Amino acid sequence: MTAARPQAPSPAPQRTDDAYKTWLGHTYACARCRNGAAECPEARRLGRAWRAS
């Protein structure tokens, strides 16, 4: 009989997920982002932060 292997702890949520959710929430709530006619500087900043994480 073999001993049961202990399971590894599940990984903690990554910063990438948090940054993505922040960017996504902004683009959902921002009229400028939803319109798509003009580029939103806040969405640009959040998008860069997401890609950098």
C-alpha positions in Angstrom: 0.0 0.0 0.0 1.4 3.4 -0.9 0.9 6.6 1.1 -1.3 9.2 -0.4 0.6 12.1 -1.9 -0.2 15.5 -0.4 -1.8 17.8 -2.8 0.0 21.1 -3.7 -1.9 24.2 -2.6 -3.8 25.9 -5.3 -2.0 28.9 -6.8 -2.9 32.3 -5.5 -4.7 34.7 -7.9 -2.2 36.4 -10.0 -1.8 40.1 -10.4 -2.4 39.7 -14.1 -6.0 38.6 -13.4 -6.6 41.6 -11.1 -5.2 44.0 -13.7 -7.3 42.5 -16.4 -10.4 42.7 -14.4 -9.7 46.3 -13.6 -9.2 47.1 -17.3 -12.3 45.1 -18.3 -14.5 46.8 -15.6 -13.3 50.2 -16.8 -14.1 49.5 -20.5 -17.5 48.2 -19.5 -18.4 51.3 -17.5 -16.7 54.1 -19.5 -18.9 55.7 -22.1 -15.9 56.7 -24.1 -14.6 53.1 -24.3 -18.0 51.7 -25.2 -18.5 54.3 -27.9 -15.2 53.4 -29.5 -15.0 56.7 -31.4 -12.3 58.3 -29.2 -9.4 56.6 -27.5 -9.7 56.6 -23.7 -6.4 57.5 -21.9 -7.5 55.7 -18.8 -8.1 52.5 -20.7 -4.7 52.9 -22.4 -3.0 53.2 -19.0 -4.9 50.2 -17.5 -4.2 48.1 -20.6 -0.5 48.9 -20.3 -0.5 48.0 -16.6 -2.2 44.7 -17.4 0.3 43.8 -20.1 3.2 44.7 -17.9 2.1 42.5 -15.0 
